[in-house]
Amino acid sequence: MRFLESFHLALANLWSHKLRSFLTLLGVLISVLTLVAVVSLVAGIDRYVAERVSQLGSDVFIISRFGLLTNARQIVEAEKRPRLSMQDFRALEEGMGNSVLVGAILFESGRMTSGATTIRSSVRGITSNMAQIRSETLASGRYLNETDSQYRRLVCLIGQDVADQLFPGRDPVGKTVRLQGLRFQIIGLANPVGSVFGQSQDNFVYIPLTTAQKMFGSRQSLSFQFRVQVVENMAAAQDRARLILRTRHHLSYAEPDDFGIVSPSAVLELWQDLTGTIARVATIVTVVFLLVGGIVIMNIMLAAVTERTWEIGIRKAVGATSSDVRMQFLVESACIASGGGFLGILLALCFTQLVSWLSPVTAEFSLWTALAALFISATVGLFFGIYPASRAARLHPIAALRAETM
């Protein structure tokens, strides 16, 4: 019996038992759906994270009191760390040299009011050199300068979200707003940055650091942002900054840092560790469902051999060989598994499209992953179909015919 004829017979048998066939391929369907969907989602988020991290700049790193924290225990321990002060900032300015720009930021939140509209926004007190360190560009107006810091001026630079809410359809530069009850003049408007995982990055207000310390207190912990002139010197600059702060904080050689360093490479490494865990879990789930699906296929095919014993006897009696019967059942088993794989790929494609429509992350459907998943599902069908097919092929035609008439 040729392969094409075996294929047609397999499809006919599967179609005649549609519900049973669907339930049989369900395990393979779920495993392929999990594999393709997770790979597509991780690939999309990898690209999304890389693009957002690149906005920070490959030549920029940050030192803060907390750094990158991944669990509650680390957060509790970080709360015990000393605050980073202006004295730390001055020491870094002097010790890092001319090849590294160092800026300071104080993060707070506050109420902004214009007319009858009041909003909450992220308030960031910054040093004047942040214009050379951060990646924001201006839509209109100017950046904060040294004179603003020196005289603690009540001036601010706002993000697009703040402008849209307080001054819809108008240029906010030159307008006055109230921030924590104080009148601030808007001197600049930043170009929109967008959002990260649905969190807007344009809801901010920049004010001079000296003004922020007067408003919120000079004992608030600062964050320090660094920009190196040569990217290759990034590691050396981080080591230098770490040494300066450890010396100022009187840390012994065995004591850990009492501050955290955040760099693009550290963020990407943390994300890759997370996606590696996700991939391992997805692999385990896929293997489990493939095994379950394969066992179900084998059991159904064994039942099919019992049901069609008389049919096998007739075919052998009219000239079909054992290899023809074996091929028929192997092809049928592979068709069930491949059908599950194909449906799983279609559902995974729908899932990636849905994610792309409903979230800022674009899931990247991988054709090669889909083809690999289809190949794996067909292989599972063939592997678990070997025993039922061999059992059918070993049936003697006379014994098979007698089994139906007994």
C-alpha positions in Angstrom: 0.0 0.0 0.0 1.6 3.2 -1.1 2.0 6.2 1.2 -0.6 8.4 -0.5 -3.2 5.8 -0.2 -2.3 5.3 3.5 -2.6 9.0 4.0 -6.1 9.2 2.4 -7.3 6.2 4.5 -5.9 7.8 7.6 -7.8 11.1 7.0 -11.0 9.2 6.2 -10.7 7.2 9.5 -10.0 10.4 11.5 -12.9 12.2 9.9 -15.3 9.4 10.7 -14.5 9.8 14.4 -14.1 13.5 14.7 -14.7 14.0 18.4 -12.4 11.1 19.4 -9.7 12.4 17.0 -9.9 15.9 18.5 -9.7 14.6 22.1 -6.8 12.4 21.1 -4.7 15.3 19.6 -5.5 17.6 22.5 -2.4 16.9 24.5 -0.2 17.6 21.4 -2.2 20.7 20.7 -1.6 22.1 24.2 2.1 21.3 24.1 2.7 22.9 20.7 0.6 25.9 21.7 2.7 26.4 24.9 6.0 26.0 23.1 5.3 28.4 20.1 3.4 31.0 22.2 6.1 31.2 24.9 8.9 31.4 22.4 7.0 34.1 20.4 6.2 36.1 23.6 9.7 35.9 25.0 11.2 36.9 21.6 8.9 39.9 21.5 9.6 41.0 25.1 13.3 40.5 24.5 13.2 43.0 21.7 10.9 45.3 23.6 13.2 45.3 26.7 16.3 45.8 24.5 14.8 48.8 22.8 13.7 50.4 26.1 17.1 49.7 27.8 18.8 51.3 24.8 17.0 54.5 25.6 19.0 54.7 28.8 22.1 54.5 26.6 24.9 52.0 26.4 27.3 54.5 27.9 25.2 55.3 31.0 24.9 53.6 34.4 23.1 54.6 37.6 24.0 54.2 41.3 21.1 54.3 43.8 20.4 53.2 47.3 18.4 50.2 46.1 19.7 49.1 42.6 18.1 46.1 41.0 16.0 44.2 43.5 14.3 40.9 42.7 12.7 39.7 45.9 11.2 40.9 49.2 14.3 40.0 51.3 16.5 42.2 49.2 14.0 45.1 49.6 14.0 44.7 53.4 17.9 44.7 53.4 18.1 47.7 51.1 15.9 49.7 53.5 18.7 49.4 56.0 21.3 51.0 53.7 22.5 54.5 54.3 21.1 57.4 52.2 23.3 58.6 49.3 24.1 62.3 50.0 25.4 65.4 48.4 28.7 64.7 50.0 28.8 61.4 48.1 28.0 63.3 44.9 30.8 65.8 45.4 33.2 62.9 46.1 32.1 61.2 42.9 32.4 64.5 40.9 36.0 64.9 42.1 37.1 61.3 41.8 35.6 60.2 38.5 37.7 62.7 36.4 36.8 64.6 33.3 36.1 61.4 31.2 32.9 60.7 33.1 29.9 63.0 33.7 28.2 62.6 37.0 24.7 63.9 37.8 22.4 63.6 40.8 18.6 63.0 41.0 16.2 63.2 43.8 13.0 61.2 43.2 9.7 62.3 44.8 6.0 62.7 43.8 3.9 65.7 44.1 0.6 67.4 43.2 0.5 69.8 40.2 -2.3 72.2 39.7 -3.3 74.4 36.8 -6.7 76.1 37.1 -9.2 73.6 38.3 -7.1 70.6 37.2 -4.9 68.7 39.7 -2.7 65.7 38.9 0.0 63.7 40.6 3.3 63.4 38.9 6.8 62.1 39.4 8.9 65.0 40.6 12.7 64.8 39.9 15.1 67.2 41.3 18.2 67.2 39.0 21.6 68.8 38.6 22.0 71.1 35.6 24.4 68.7 33.8 21.6 66.2 33.3 21.0 67.7 29.9 24.3 66.1 28.8 23.6 62.8 30.6 20.0 61.9 30.1 18.5 61.0 26.7 15.4 63.3 26.7 15.1 65.8 23.9 13.1 69.0 24.0 10.0 69.8 22.0 10.1 73.4 23.1 11.8 75.7 25.6 15.1 75.0 27.4 16.6 72.7 29.9 17.5 73.6 33.5 20.8 75.3 33.9 23.4 76.0 36.5 21.8 79.5 37.3 18.5 77.8 38.1 20.2 75.5 40.6 22.4 78.2 42.1 19.5 80.5 42.9 17.0 77.7 43.6 14.6 79.0 41.0 11.0 77.8 40.9 11.2 76.6 37.3 10.4 73.2 35.8 10.6 71.1 32.7 7.6 68.8 32.1 6.8 65.6 30.2 4.2 65.3 27.5 1.6 63.6 29.8 1.7 66.5 32.2 1.3 69.0 29.3 -1.6 67.0 27.9 -3.5 67.0 31.2 -2.8 70.5 32.4 -2.6 72.4 29.0 -4.4 70.3 26.4 -3.8 71.6 22.9 -1.6 74.4 24.1 2.1 75.1 24.4 2.8 75.0 28.1 6.2 76.8 28.0 5.9 80.1 29.8 2.8 79.0 31.7 2.7 78.8 35.5 1.7 75.8 37.6 1.5 75.1 41.3 3.7 72.3 42.5 3.1 71.3 46.2 1.5 74.8 46.6 4.5 76.7 45.1 4.2 78.6 41.8 6.6 77.2 39.2 7.2 78.6 35.7 7.4 76.0 32.9 10.6 76.6 30.9 10.7 73.4 28.8 8.6 70.6 27.3 10.2 67.2 26.7 9.5 65.1 23.6 7.3 62.1 24.4 9.2 58.9 25.3 6.3 56.4 25.5 5.6 53.7 28.0 7.3 50.6 29.4 5.0 47.7 30.1 2.0 50.1 30.1 3.7 52.5 32.5 4.0 56.0 31.0 7.5 57.5 31.0 6.2 61.0 30.2 4.5 61.9 33.5 7.4 63.7 35.1 8.5 67.2 36.2 12.1 68.2 36.4 13.1 70.9 38.9 16.5 72.1 40.1 18.0 69.7 42.7 18.6 72.5 45.1 14.9 73.5 44.8 13.8 69.9 45.4 16.0 69.6 48.5 14.4 72.8 49.9 10.9 71.5 49.3 11.3 67.8 50.3 14.3 68.0 52.7 18.1 67.7 52.2 18.2 64.3 53.9 16.4 62.5 51.1 18.6 59.8 49.4 19.9 60.7 45.9 20.6 58.6 42.8 23.6 59.2 40.7 23.7 58.9 36.9 27.0 58.6 35.0 27.8 58.9 31.3 31.2 57.7 30.1 32.8 59.2 27.0 34.2 55.8 25.8 31.8 52.8 26.1 34.8 50.5 26.5 35.6 52.2 29.8 32.2 51.4 31.3 33.5 48.6 33.6 36.4 50.7 34.8 34.1 53.6 35.5 31.8 51.4 37.5 34.7 50.0 39.5 36.0 53.5 40.2 32.6 54.8 41.4 32.2 51.7 43.6 35.6 52.2 45.1 34.9 55.9 45.9 31.6 55.1 47.6 32.9 52.1 49.5 35.7 54.3 50.8 33.4 57.1 51.9 31.1 54.6 53.6 34.0 52.9 55.4 33.2 49.4 54.1 35.7 46.7 54.7 36.9 44.3 52.0 34.5 41.5 53.1 31.4 43.7 53.4 29.0 43.9 50.5 28.1 47.2 48.7 25.6 49.3 50.6 24.3 50.7 47.3 23.2 49.3 43.9 24.6 49.8 40.4 22.2 49.6 37.5 23.5 49.4 33.9 22.0 48.3 30.6 24.0 45.1 30.6 22.9 44.3 34.2 19.2 44.9 33.2 19.5 42.7 30.2 21.3 40.0 32.2 18.6 40.0 34.8 15.9 39.8 32.1 17.8 36.9 30.3 17.9 35.0 33.6 14.2 35.5 34.0 13.4 34.4 30.4 15.7 31.4 30.9 13.6 30.3 33.8 10.4 30.9 31.7 11.9 28.8 28.9 12.9 26.0 31.2 9.4 25.9 32.7 7.8 26.0 29.2 10.1 23.2 28.1 9.0 21.0 31.0 5.3 21.7 30.4 5.8 20.9 26.7 7.5 17.6 27.3 4.9 16.6 29.9 2.0 17.3 27.5 3.8 15.6 24.6 4.3 12.5 26.7 0.7 12.6 27.8 -0.5 13.2 24.2 1.8 10.4 22.9 0.4 7.9 25.4 -3.1 8.9 24.6 -2.4 8.4 20.9 -0.9 5.0 21.5 -3.9 3.9 23.5 -6.4 5.1 20.9 -4.4 3.4 18.1 -4.4 0.2 20.1 -8.2 0.5 20.5 -8.4 1.2 16.7 -6.4 -2.0 16.0 -8.9 -4.0 18.0 -11.9 -2.3 16.4 -10.6 -2.9 12.9 -9.2 -6.4 13.2 -11.6 -7.7 10.6 -10.7 -4.9 8.2 -7.0 -5.8 8.6 -7.8 -9.4 7.9 -9.7 -8.5 4.7 -6.9 -6.3 3.4 -4.3 -8.9 4.1 -6.5 -11.6 2.5 -6.7 -9.6 -0.7 -2.9 -9.0 -0.9 -1.9 -6.2 1.5 1.4 -6.9 3.1 2.4 -6.4 6.7 4.4 -3.3 5.8 1.3 -1.8 4.1 -0.7 -2.3 7.3 2.1 -1.0 9.4 2.4 2.1 7.2 -1.4 2.8 7.4 -1.4 2.9 11.2 1.9 4.8 11.4 0.6 7.4 9.0 -2.7 7.7 10.9 -0.9 8.1 14.2 1.4 10.8 12.6 -1.7 12.6 11.1 -3.3 12.8 14.6 -0.2 14.3 16.2 0.5 16.6 13.2 -3.1 17.8 13.3 -2.7 18.6 16.9 0.5 20.4 16.1 -1.0 22.4 13.3 -4.0 23.5 15.4 -1.6 24.4 18.2 0.4 26.6 15.8 -2.8 28.3 14.6 -3.9 29.0 18.2 -0.4 30.3 19.0 -0.5 32.7 16.0 -3.9 34.0 17.2 -2.4 34.4 20.7 0.6 36.4 19.4 -1.7 38.7 17.4 -4.0 39.2 20.4 -1.0 40.1 22.6 0.2 42.6 20.0 -3.2 44.3 19.8 -3.9 44.5 23.5 -0.4 45.3 25.0 2.6 47.5 24.1 4.7 44.4 23.6 4.8 42.9 20.1 4.9 39.1 20.3 7.1 37.9 17.4 5.7 34.7 15.8 8.6 32.5 14.7 8.1 30.4 11.6 11.1 28.3 12.3 9.8 27.5 15.8 6.4 26.6 14.4 8.0 24.3 11.8 10.1 22.7 14.5 7.1 22.2 16.7 5.2 20.6 13.8 8.1 18.3 13.1 8.3 17.3 16.8 4.6 16.6 17.0 4.8 14.4 13.9 7.8 12.6 15.4 5.8 12.0 18.6 3.0 10.5 16.6 5.3 8.2 14.7 7.1 7.1 17.9 4.0 6.3 19.9 2.4 4.7 16.9 5.1 2.1 16.4 3.7 -0.4 18.8 0.1 -0.3 17.7 1.2 -0.4 14.0 3.5 -3.4 14.7 0.7 -5.2 16.5 -1.6 -4.6 13.6 1.0 -5.8 11.1 1.6 -9.0 13.0 -2.1 -10.1 12.7 -2.6 -13.2 10.6 -5.4 -12.7 8.1 -7.4 -15.9 9.0 -7.1 -15.2 12.7 -8.2 -11.6 12.1 -11.3 -12.7 10.1 -12.2 -15.4 12.7 -11.9 -12.8 15.5 -14.7 -10.7 14.0 -17.0 -13.7 13.4 -16.6 -15.4 16.8 
